[in-house]
């Protein structure tokens, strides 16, 4: 039946995780891929960063910024389909991932984390860009 949560063919109107049994299920909280049906509104968020504080403090600031942008677009954390994260090499990555995982609260979008030598803003340790989709 067509409604708010399904299309004309009864498929769910939400992004769903793609986790083939042939691929290793990572221990980190992310999906190998996300499938979003046509008809979604997409939000592409530029890299968010903060140039002050510890890695943990910057992570909180960055994820607060992302949450504010999602809210402004009428979306929530569960609408995230892809996360690209850039962390300065030598930074405590576990401090960042603890904060990220608190914000994700069990949601598992596709995820890439890259260690880089530096970011554009002096003092920045963390930069995160996201893609979200909502019907």
C-alpha positions in Angstrom: 0.0 0.0 0.0 1.3 3.5 -0.9 1.8 5.7 2.1 4.3 7.8 4.0 6.7 4.8 4.5 6.3 2.9 1.2 6.3 3.6 -2.5 3.8 2.3 -5.1 5.6 -1.1 -5.1 5.6 -1.4 -1.3 9.3 -0.7 -0.9 10.3 1.3 2.2 10.9 5.0 1.7 14.1 5.1 3.6 17.8 4.4 3.1 18.7 0.8 3.9 22.0 -0.8 4.8 23.6 -3.2 2.3 25.6 -5.8 4.1 26.4 -8.8 1.9 27.3 -12.0 3.8 30.4 -12.3 1.5 31.9 -9.0 3.0 33.4 -8.8 6.4 31.1 -7.1 8.8 33.3 -4.3 10.4 33.5 -3.9 14.1 33.1 -0.1 13.7 29.5 1.2 13.6 29.1 1.6 9.9 27.4 -0.1 6.9 29.3 -1.3 3.8 26.8 0.6 1.6 23.5 2.4 1.9 20.7 2.2 -0.7 18.4 5.2 -1.1 15.4 4.8 -3.4 14.6 7.5 -5.9 12.5 10.5 -4.8 14.5 11.4 -1.7 15.6 14.9 -0.8 19.4 15.0 -0.5 21.5 17.1 1.8 25.2 17.5 1.1 27.0 19.1 4.0 30.4 20.7 3.4 33.3 19.8 5.8 32.6 21.0 9.3 35.5 21.8 11.5 36.5 23.6 14.7 40.0 25.0 15.2 40.0 25.2 19.0 40.2 22.6 21.8 41.1 18.9 22.2 40.1 16.3 19.6 37.1 15.4 21.8 36.0 19.1 22.1 36.4 19.6 18.4 34.4 16.5 17.7 31.5 17.7 19.9 31.5 21.0 18.1 31.6 19.5 14.6 28.8 17.0 15.4 26.7 19.8 17.0 27.2 21.8 13.7 26.1 18.8 11.7 23.1 18.2 13.9 22.1 21.9 13.5 22.4 21.7 9.7 20.3 18.5 9.6 17.7 20.1 11.8 17.5 23.2 9.5 16.9 20.9 6.6 14.2 19.0 8.5 16.4 15.9 9.0 17.9 13.9 11.8 21.0 11.8 12.4 19.0 8.8 11.1 18.9 10.4 7.7 22.7 10.2 7.3 23.7 7.9 4.5 27.4 8.7 4.2 30.1 10.2 6.5 33.6 11.3 5.4 35.9 12.1 8.3 39.4 13.6 8.2 41.5 13.4 11.3 45.0 14.8 11.7 47.5 12.0 12.0 48.7 11.6 15.6 45.3 12.7 17.0 43.5 10.4 19.5 41.1 8.8 17.0 39.4 6.9 19.7 38.3 10.2 21.4 36.8 11.3 18.1 35.0 8.0 17.5 33.5 7.9 21.0 31.9 11.3 20.3 30.8 10.3 16.8 29.2 7.1 18.1 27.3 9.1 20.8 25.8 11.3 18.1 25.0 8.3 15.8 23.3 6.5 18.6 23.4 3.1 16.8 22.7 4.5 13.3 25.1 3.0 10.8 25.7 5.1 7.6 28.4 4.3 5.1 31.6 5.6 6.6 35.2 6.6 5.6 37.8 7.9 8.0 41.1 9.2 6.6 44.2 10.3 8.6 45.7 13.4 7.0 48.8 15.5 7.8 46.9 18.7 8.3 43.5 20.4 7.8 42.8 23.8 6.2 42.3 25.7 9.4 45.3 26.0 11.7 44.6 24.0 14.9 41.8 22.0 13.4 42.1 18.2 14.2 38.8 17.0 12.9 36.7 17.7 9.7 33.5 15.9 8.9 31.3 16.0 5.8 28.1 14.1 5.5 25.3 13.2 3.0 21.7 12.7 4.2 18.5 11.7 2.5 14.9 12.0 3.5 11.5 11.5 1.8 
